[in-house]
Amino acid sequence: MSSEQKVDVTLQVWKCKNGHGLGIVRQTGNKAAQLMLYRNAIDVESQNPVEVDVIAVIESAVDIRCGICGEMRTWAPNQAAFERLMAHYKKSSHADTGKTSSAGLQRTQRKSENSIQIVN
């Protein structure tokens, strides 16, 4: 990418139902949303802002527990992120085996949605 090209990025705090910040949702020019997950939940309305560590960039479905109040929230990728992930998976599968069925892609996605859990 040249230094003259503009990249549009939208950032939004992703919160539990009680308003504690769990991470930042980053949506780039290709419309794929990613969750940049904080190591520890934060009180976004605090008068003393704290530094945060981002421990992961998440593009698949996960359940996340707020470290302050214990509430659970599920992150699920938007359609653009899912399509980008499947295109990448399809490319790497073709390189490894020479062929991949779409049913195999869907089965893999469902399995990962049910088995991944991140607890803050």
C-alpha positions as CSV (number, residue, x, y, z in Angstrom):
1,M,0.0,0.0,0.0
2,S,1.4,3.4,-0.9
3,S,1.6,6.2,1.7
4,E,-1.0,8.1,-0.4
5,Q,-3.8,5.5,-0.1
6,K,-6.3,6.2,2.6
7,V,-7.6,3.3,4.8
8,D,-10.9,3.9,6.5
9,V,-11.1,2.3,9.9
10,T,-14.0,2.7,12.3
11,L,-13.4,1.9,16.1
12,Q,-16.1,1.4,18.7
13,V,-15.9,0.2,22.3
14,W,-17.6,-3.2,22.7
15,K,-19.3,-3.4,26.1
16,C,-21.1,-5.9,28.3
17,K,-24.7,-5.1,29.1
18,N,-23.6,-3.2,32.2
19,G,-21.4,-0.8,30.2
20,H,-18.0,-2.2,31.0
21,G,-15.5,-2.1,28.0
22,L,-14.5,-5.6,26.9
23,G,-12.6,-4.5,23.8
24,I,-12.7,-2.4,20.6
25,V,-14.5,-3.4,17.4
26,R,-12.4,-2.4,14.4
27,Q,-14.2,-2.2,11.0
28,T,-11.9,-1.6,8.1
29,G,-12.5,-0.5,4.5
30,N,-13.4,-4.0,3.5
31,K,-16.3,-4.0,6.1
32,A,-14.9,-7.0,8.0
33,A,-15.3,-6.5,11.8
34,Q,-12.7,-7.7,14.3
35,L,-12.8,-7.6,18.0
36,M,-9.6,-6.4,19.7
37,L,-10.1,-8.0,23.1
38,Y,-8.8,-6.3,26.3
39,R,-6.9,-8.4,28.8
40,N,-9.1,-6.9,31.6
41,A,-12.5,-5.3,31.4
42,I,-12.5,-1.5,32.0
43,D,-15.0,1.0,33.5
44,V,-15.4,3.3,30.5
45,E,-17.0,6.0,32.6
46,S,-14.2,6.2,35.1
47,Q,-12.7,9.6,35.8
48,N,-9.2,7.9,35.8
49,P,-8.7,6.2,32.5
50,V,-6.4,3.2,32.5
51,E,-4.0,1.8,30.0
52,V,-5.3,-1.4,28.3
53,D,-3.6,-4.4,26.9
54,V,-5.1,-6.0,23.8
55,I,-4.6,-9.7,24.1
56,A,-6.2,-11.0,20.9
57,V,-7.8,-9.9,17.6
58,I,-10.8,-12.1,17.2
59,E,-12.6,-12.9,14.0
60,S,-14.6,-16.0,15.1
61,A,-17.5,-16.5,17.5
62,V,-16.6,-16.6,21.2
63,D,-18.3,-16.1,24.5
64,I,-16.6,-13.4,26.7
65,R,-17.2,-12.9,30.4
66,C,-16.8,-9.4,31.9
67,G,-14.1,-9.4,34.5
68,I,-15.9,-6.6,36.5
69,C,-19.6,-7.8,36.7
70,G,-19.4,-11.4,35.4
71,E,-21.9,-10.8,32.5
72,M,-21.4,-12.9,29.4
73,R,-21.5,-11.5,25.9
74,T,-21.1,-13.4,22.6
75,W,-19.0,-11.9,19.8
76,A,-19.9,-13.1,16.4
77,P,-18.2,-12.0,13.2
78,N,-20.2,-10.0,10.6
79,Q,-20.9,-11.4,7.2
80,A,-17.9,-9.7,5.6
81,A,-15.5,-11.1,8.2
82,F,-17.0,-14.6,7.9
83,E,-16.6,-14.5,4.1
84,R,-13.0,-13.3,4.4
85,L,-12.2,-16.1,6.9
86,M,-13.8,-18.7,4.6
87,A,-11.9,-17.4,1.6
88,H,-8.6,-17.7,3.5
89,Y,-9.6,-21.2,4.7
90,K,-10.6,-22.2,1.2
91,K,-7.3,-21.0,-0.2
92,S,-5.2,-22.8,2.4
93,S,-7.3,-26.0,2.0
94,H,-6.9,-26.0,-1.7
95,A,-3.1,-25.7,-1.3
96,D,-3.0,-28.6,1.2
97,T,-5.4,-31.1,-0.4
98,G,-6.2,-29.7,-3.8
99,K,-10.0,-29.6,-3.0
100,T,-12.4,-28.6,-0.3
101,S,-16.2,-28.9,-0.2
102,S,-18.4,-26.0,1.0
103,A,-20.0,-28.5,3.4
104,G,-16.7,-29.0,5.1
105,L,-16.2,-25.3,5.5
106,Q,-19.6,-24.9,7.1
107,R,-19.1,-27.9,9.4
108,T,-15.7,-26.5,10.5
109,Q,-17.2,-23.1,11.3
110,R,-20.0,-24.6,13.4
111,K,-17.6,-26.7,15.4
112,S,-15.4,-23.7,16.2
113,E,-18.4,-21.5,17.3
114,N,-19.3,-24.2,19.8
115,S,-15.9,-24.9,21.2
116,I,-14.2,-21.6,21.7
117,Q,-14.6,-19.6,24.9
118,I,-12.5,-16.8,26.3
119,V,-13.0,-15.8,29.9
120,N,-11.7,-12.4,30.9
